[in-house]
């Protein structure tokens, strides 16, 4: 496989064929994986340094954050399995474009901003913030899904209205990010 990706990864002794790298975040690598013709997301936790975020036990944080977000009721992919010893998570695969791709390709729609406002209200009511960066949201059947599980205690400076919204249209912040990561 290209890019030094393994062809097979195991989650609790179950084999998954790795199809491609979906993304690399501050906590791990997410791969499109397949088993018996069904697609999944397999996240491999990494321990690469991150100069703007401090981590504790990443795999336990993923589990805890998933539980917190599940209770709130926002749209997230199901966590299907967690392999503590190998630091891997198996998630439901939500197929569709990211909000980032929609903005970049001038296909963003107001309904997604409206849904984000509703989702943010649910998250705030639980005293939390999520990572509002547009690569963390996928649109499937006109509904947005938060595909990351990261959540933190609410802080106004990191809420959607004060931070996230800066990246949900072709703002100078968004265009600067695109230029750096193209």
N, C-alpha and C positions, 0 to 999 in steps of 0.2 A: 504494500500500500504506500502511497506517496506521503510526503510530509512527515515521515517517520512515525506515522500512526500505526498502532497495532491492528492486526486484522481481526483479532478476537480478544474480547475482554470477558471476564467472569464476574457475575454478581451472585454471591453466595452459592458458588459452584455451578451456576447456570451460565451456559455459554451464549454470548451475543456476538454477532458478526458486525463489525464496525464498517459503516458505509462511507461516512465523511465527517469531518470536523464541522460542527455547527457554529461554535463560538468559544472564545477564551475570555474569561472574566477574571476578576480579582480573586475569586475563590476556587476556580477550577476550569476544566475543559469539558465542553459538552459535545457529545458525538451523536450522530444519527446511527442507531443500532437496529439490528433486525434479528428476530427469532421466529421461526415457523411462519414467515411471510407477514409478520406484524412488525411495524416500526415503533421504536421507542427512542427516548433520549437517555443516554447513559452519561452521567456526569462523574468525572474523575476529579476529586479534590487535588489541588496542588498546594505547594508551600513556597511559592515564589514570593519575593518581597513586594510589598505594596506601600508606597510612601505616604498615602493619604488615608489608610484604613488599618486598624489594629484588629487582629483576629485572636480568638481563643481556640477552642477545639472546633474546627470547621464542620466536621461531620455531625457532631452533636448540635451545633448551631443550626445546621440545615434541618435536622429533624424537629427541633424546637420551633423554628420559624415556620416550618410547614404546618405544624399543629396549630400555631397561633393564627396563621392566615386561613386555615381550614375552618376554624371556629368563627371567624369574621364573615365568611361566606363569599369572598371575592372569587372571581374565576381564576383558577390556577390549575396547572396539570396535576393529575393524581400522582402521588408518590407510590409507586408499585412495589418497590423493594429498596432496602438499604443494607449495604455491606460495610459494617463498621471497620473490620480489620483491613480491608482493601480501600477504604474511603471512597466508595462508589455508591451512587444513587441511580435507581432506575425510575424514570418518569414516563408518564403518558406523553406521546408526541402530539403536539398541537401544530398542525400544518397550516402555513399561510405566511404572508409577508409580515415583517416587523414594522412597527410604526416608523422606525428610522428609515427603512426602505421606502415607505409611502411618502414621507416628507421629502426625502432626497429625490424621488421621481415625480414630484408634484401630483401625488395621488391621495394626499391626506384629505380626510372628510371631517366636517364638524361633528358628526355623530360620535367619532372616536374621542374627541375632546370632551364631549358631553358625558360619555361613558367613563372617561378618566376622572372627571369631576365627581361623579357618583361613587366610583371606586375609592377615590381619595377620602370622601366623606365617611365611608364605611371604615377605612383604615384609621382616620383621625378619631372616630368614636371609640376605637379600641386603644387609643393613646399611642398609636404607632405611626411610623413612616415606612414606605417601601422605597426601593430604588427606582425613581421615576424616569431614568434614562430610557429613551425610546427603543433601544435594542432589546429591552426586557419585556416588550409587549408585542404579541402576535395577534393578528386579526384572522379569525376564522368565522365564516358565515356572518360577517358584519359585526361580530362581537370581539372585544379585546380581552386577551388573557394575559395576566402577569405570569411570565414563565420562569421567573427567578423566585426563590423563596425568601430572599433576604428581607428582613424587616428589623427596625430599630425603634427604640423609644422615641416618641414624637419630639421633634425640635422644630420650631417655626422656620428657622433658616433653611432647613432641608425638606420642607413640605413642597407639595406640587406648585402652589401659587408663588412661592419665593425662589425655588430652585428648578424643579422639574419642567415647568412651563417654558423655561428658556431654551429647551431643546425639542419642543413639540411643534415647531414651525421653523422656517428658514431664517432664524435669528442670526445675529453675528456670532453668538456662541456655537450654534449648530454648524454654521458654515466653517468656522474655525476648526471644529472637531473633524468635519469631513475632510478638510484640507490636510490635516495632520495624519489622518488614517486612510487615505486613498492609496 
